Protein backbone atom coordinates (compact mmCIF):
# COMPACT_ATOMS: atom_id res chain seq x y z
CA UNK A 1 0.00 0.00 0.00
CA UNK A 2 1.40 3.26 -1.10
CA UNK A 3 0.54 6.46 0.65
CA UNK A 4 0.68 9.73 -1.13
CA UNK A 5 0.56 13.02 0.59
CA UNK A 6 -0.51 16.20 -1.07
CA UNK A 7 -0.18 19.61 0.49
CA UNK A 8 -2.57 22.31 -0.56
CA UNK A 9 -2.63 25.84 0.80
CA UNK A 10 -5.62 26.52 3.01
CA UNK A 11 -5.11 30.18 3.82
CA UNK A 12 -3.19 32.56 5.99
CA UNK A 13 -3.17 32.53 9.73
CA UNK A 14 -2.41 35.76 11.57
CA UNK A 15 -1.10 35.60 15.12
CA UNK A 16 -0.76 38.56 17.42
CA UNK A 17 1.91 38.43 20.13
CA UNK A 18 1.75 40.92 23.01
CA UNK A 19 4.63 41.44 25.37
CA UNK A 20 4.65 43.46 28.57
CA UNK A 21 7.79 45.08 29.93
CA UNK A 22 8.64 47.68 32.51
CA UNK A 23 10.44 50.82 31.42
CA UNK A 24 11.77 53.49 33.74
CA UNK A 25 10.32 56.92 33.36
CA UNK A 26 10.96 59.92 35.52
CA UNK A 27 7.96 60.02 37.86
CA UNK A 28 7.35 62.28 40.87
CA UNK A 29 7.79 59.46 43.40
CA UNK A 30 11.14 58.52 41.89
CA UNK A 31 12.38 62.12 41.93
CA UNK A 32 11.27 62.81 45.50
CA UNK A 33 12.56 59.41 46.62
CA UNK A 34 15.98 60.20 45.17
CA UNK A 35 15.99 63.62 46.86
CA UNK A 36 15.02 62.02 50.18
CA UNK A 37 17.67 59.33 49.85
CA UNK A 38 20.43 61.80 48.98
CA UNK A 39 19.31 64.13 51.77
CA UNK A 40 19.44 61.35 54.33
CA UNK A 41 22.88 60.22 53.15
CA UNK A 42 24.17 63.81 53.38
CA UNK A 43 22.74 64.17 56.89
CA UNK A 44 24.75 61.13 58.04
CA UNK A 45 27.93 63.13 57.48
CA UNK A 46 26.68 66.30 59.19
CA UNK A 47 26.56 67.17 62.88
CA UNK A 48 23.22 66.45 64.55
CA UNK A 49 23.97 67.99 67.92
CA UNK A 50 26.19 70.80 69.11
CA UNK A 51 29.11 70.76 69.66
CA UNK A 52 29.86 68.81 66.49
CA UNK A 53 28.28 65.43 67.37
CA UNK A 54 27.70 63.26 64.29
CA UNK A 55 25.35 60.25 64.08
CA UNK A 56 28.35 57.94 64.32
CA UNK A 57 29.04 59.41 67.78
CA UNK A 58 25.50 58.91 69.10
CA UNK A 59 24.98 55.45 70.65
CA UNK A 60 21.96 53.43 69.55
CA UNK A 61 21.01 52.91 73.22
CA UNK A 62 20.53 56.70 73.52
CA UNK A 63 17.30 56.38 71.53
CA UNK A 64 15.77 54.54 74.49
CA UNK A 65 17.79 55.76 77.51
CA UNK A 66 19.14 59.30 77.81
CA UNK A 67 21.54 58.34 80.61
CA UNK A 68 23.27 55.52 78.75
CA UNK A 69 27.01 55.10 78.99
CA UNK A 70 27.20 52.85 75.94
CA UNK A 71 29.37 53.93 73.00
CA UNK A 72 28.70 51.25 70.37
CA UNK A 73 26.80 50.68 68.14
CA UNK A 74 25.80 54.09 66.87
CA UNK A 75 22.42 55.19 65.53
CA UNK A 76 23.83 54.48 62.09
CA UNK A 77 22.68 50.94 62.85
CA UNK A 78 19.12 52.21 62.39
CA UNK A 79 19.71 54.91 59.79
CA UNK A 80 21.67 52.97 57.16
CA UNK A 81 18.86 50.40 56.62
CA UNK A 82 16.47 53.34 56.20
CA UNK A 83 18.74 54.78 53.49
CA UNK A 84 18.76 51.38 51.78
CA UNK A 85 14.95 51.16 51.93
CA UNK A 86 14.58 54.65 50.48
CA UNK A 87 17.07 53.85 47.72
CA UNK A 88 15.52 50.50 46.83
CA UNK A 89 12.06 52.06 46.82
CA UNK A 90 13.31 54.70 44.44
CA UNK A 91 15.09 52.39 42.01
CA UNK A 92 12.78 49.36 41.89
CA UNK A 93 9.44 49.28 40.10
CA UNK A 94 6.28 49.09 42.18
CA UNK A 95 8.09 49.27 45.53
CA UNK A 96 6.85 52.63 46.78
CA UNK A 97 6.05 50.95 50.11
CA UNK A 98 9.80 50.65 50.74
CA UNK A 99 10.14 54.44 50.44
CA UNK A 100 7.26 54.87 52.85
CA UNK A 101 8.67 52.40 55.41
CA UNK A 102 12.18 53.88 55.12
CA UNK A 103 10.81 57.37 55.73
CA UNK A 104 8.69 56.22 58.70
CA UNK A 105 11.70 54.46 60.22
CA UNK A 106 13.80 57.59 59.82
CA UNK A 107 11.09 59.71 61.43
CA UNK A 108 10.92 57.24 64.33
CA UNK A 109 14.68 57.52 64.89
CA UNK A 110 14.48 61.32 64.72
CA UNK A 111 11.58 61.50 67.17
CA UNK A 112 13.26 59.14 69.65
CA UNK A 113 16.50 61.12 69.38
CA UNK A 114 14.70 64.44 69.94
CA UNK A 115 12.76 63.09 72.95
CA UNK A 116 15.88 61.75 74.66
CA UNK A 117 17.88 64.87 73.88
CA UNK A 118 15.06 67.04 75.22
CA UNK A 119 15.10 65.07 78.47
CA UNK A 120 18.83 65.76 78.78
CA UNK A 121 18.41 69.44 77.98
CA UNK A 122 15.62 69.86 80.56
CA UNK A 123 18.21 69.28 83.29
CA UNK A 124 19.84 72.60 82.40
CA UNK A 125 17.68 75.67 83.06
CA UNK A 126 17.48 78.25 80.28
CA UNK A 127 18.17 75.87 77.39
CA UNK A 128 15.79 74.27 74.96
CA UNK A 129 15.98 71.56 72.33
CA UNK A 130 16.43 73.97 69.43
CA UNK A 131 19.62 75.30 71.02
CA UNK A 132 21.42 71.94 70.84
CA UNK A 133 20.16 70.51 67.54
CA UNK A 134 22.47 71.05 64.59
CA UNK A 135 21.93 71.18 60.83
CA UNK A 136 22.24 67.42 60.17
CA UNK A 137 19.16 66.68 62.26
CA UNK A 138 17.08 69.14 60.27
CA UNK A 139 18.39 67.85 56.95
CA UNK A 140 17.46 64.30 58.00
CA UNK A 141 13.98 65.48 59.07
CA UNK A 142 13.36 67.21 55.74
CA UNK A 143 14.70 64.19 53.83
CA UNK A 144 12.40 61.88 55.80
CA UNK A 145 9.35 64.04 55.08
CA UNK A 146 10.23 64.19 51.37
CA UNK A 147 10.67 60.40 51.39
CA UNK A 148 7.32 59.98 53.13
CA UNK A 149 5.54 62.08 50.51
CA UNK A 150 7.30 60.14 47.74
CA UNK A 151 5.80 56.93 49.10
CA UNK A 152 2.34 58.16 48.11
CA UNK A 153 3.33 59.17 44.57
CA UNK A 154 3.84 56.90 41.55
CA UNK A 155 7.44 55.86 41.15
CA UNK A 156 7.62 56.46 37.43
CA UNK A 157 7.97 52.91 36.20
CA UNK A 158 5.53 52.36 33.38
CA UNK A 159 4.32 49.19 31.79
CA UNK A 160 4.97 49.11 28.07
CA UNK A 161 3.00 46.76 25.87
CA UNK A 162 4.39 45.83 22.49
CA UNK A 163 2.40 44.02 19.85
CA UNK A 164 3.86 41.94 17.03
CA UNK A 165 1.91 40.41 14.17
CA UNK A 166 3.04 37.15 12.59
CA UNK A 167 1.49 35.72 9.46
CA UNK A 168 1.89 32.11 8.49
CA UNK A 169 0.43 30.13 5.63
CA UNK A 170 -1.69 27.24 6.82
CA UNK A 171 -1.50 24.06 4.82
CA UNK A 172 -3.85 21.14 4.63
CA UNK A 173 -2.54 17.57 4.40
CA UNK A 174 -4.25 15.02 2.25
CA UNK A 175 -3.68 11.41 2.96
CA UNK A 176 -4.75 8.49 0.87
ZAMARGU-4260 file (C-alpha; in steps of 0.2 Angstrom, whole numbers, plus 5000, padded with zeros to 4 digits):
<rodrens>
0) 5000/5000/5000 | 5007/5016/4994 | 5003/5032/5003 | 5003/5049/4994 | 5003/5065/5003
5) 4997/5081/4995 | 4999/5098/5002 | 4987/5112/4997 | 4987/5129/5004 | 4972/5133/5015
10) 4974/5151/5019 | 4984/5163/5030 | 4984/5163/5049 | 4988/5179/5058 | 4994/5178/5076
15) 4996/5193/5087 | 5010/5192/5101 | 5009/5205/5115 | 5023/5207/5127 | 5023/5217/5143
20) 5039/5225/5150 | 5043/5238/5163 | 5052/5254/5157 | 5059/5267/5169 | 5052/5285/5167
25) 5055/5300/5178 | 5040/5300/5189 | 5037/5311/5204 | 5039/5297/5217 | 5056/5293/5209
30) 5062/5311/5210 | 5056/5314/5228 | 5063/5297/5233 | 5080/5301/5226 | 5080/5318/5234
35) 5075/5310/5251 | 5088/5297/5249 | 5102/5309/5245 | 5097/5321/5259 | 5097/5307/5272
40) 5114/5301/5266 | 5121/5319/5267 | 5114/5321/5284 | 5124/5306/5290 | 5140/5316/5287
45) 5133/5331/5296 | 5133/5336/5314 | 5116/5332/5323 | 5120/5340/5340 | 5131/5354/5346
50) 5146/5354/5348 | 5149/5344/5332 | 5141/5327/5337 | 5139/5316/5321 | 5127/5301/5320
55) 5142/5290/5322 | 5145/5297/5339 | 5128/5295/5346 | 5125/5277/5353 | 5110/5267/5348
60) 5105/5265/5366 | 5103/5283/5368 | 5086/5282/5358 | 5079/5273/5372 | 5089/5279/5388
65) 5096/5296/5389 | 5108/5292/5403 | 5116/5278/5394 | 5135/5275/5395 | 5136/5264/5380
70) 5147/5270/5365 | 5143/5256/5352 | 5134/5253/5341 | 5129/5270/5334 | 5112/5276/5328
75) 5119/5272/5310 | 5113/5255/5314 | 5096/5261/5312 | 5099/5275/5299 | 5108/5265/5286
80) 5094/5252/5283 | 5082/5267/5281 | 5094/5274/5267 | 5094/5257/5259 | 5075/5256/5260
85) 5073/5273/5252 | 5085/5269/5239 | 5078/5253/5234 | 5060/5260/5234 | 5067/5274/5222
90) 5075/5262/5210 | 5064/5247/5209 | 5047/5246/5200 | 5031/5245/5211 | 5040/5246/5228
95) 5034/5263/5234 | 5030/5255/5251 | 5049/5253/5254 | 5051/5272/5252 | 5036/5274/5264
100) 5043/5262/5277 | 5061/5269/5276 | 5054/5287/5279 | 5043/5281/5293 | 5058/5272/5301
105) 5069/5288/5299 | 5055/5299/5307 | 5055/5286/5322 | 5073/5288/5324 | 5072/5307/5324
110) 5058/5308/5336 | 5066/5296/5348 | 5083/5306/5347 | 5073/5322/5350 | 5064/5315/5365
115) 5079/5309/5373 | 5089/5324/5369 | 5075/5335/5376 | 5075/5325/5392 | 5094/5329/5394
120) 5092/5347/5390 | 5078/5349/5403 | 5091/5346/5416 | 5099/5363/5412 | 5088/5378/5415
125) 5087/5391/5401 | 5091/5379/5387 | 5079/5371/5375 | 5080/5358/5362 | 5082/5370/5347
130) 5098/5376/5355 | 5107/5360/5354 | 5101/5353/5338 | 5112/5355/5323 | 5110/5356/5304
135) 5111/5337/5301 | 5096/5333/5311 | 5085/5346/5301 | 5092/5339/5285 | 5087/5321/5290
140) 5070/5327/5295 | 5067/5336/5279 | 5073/5321/5269 | 5062/5309/5279 | 5047/5320/5275
145) 5051/5321/5257 | 5053/5302/5257 | 5037/5300/5266 | 5028/5310/5253 | 5037/5301/5239
150) 5029/5285/5246 | 5012/5291/5241 | 5017/5296/5223 | 5019/5284/5208 | 5037/5279/5206
155) 5038/5282/5187 | 5040/5265/5181 | 5028/5262/5167 | 5022/5246/5159 | 5025/5246/5140
160) 5015/5234/5129 | 5022/5229/5112 | 5012/5220/5099 | 5019/5210/5085 | 5010/5202/5071
165) 5015/5186/5063 | 5007/5179/5047 | 5009/5161/5042 | 5002/5151/5028 | 4992/5136/5034
170) 4993/5120/5024 | 4981/5106/5023 | 4987/5088/5022 | 4979/5075/5011 | 4982/5057/5015
175) 4976/5042/5004
</rodrens>
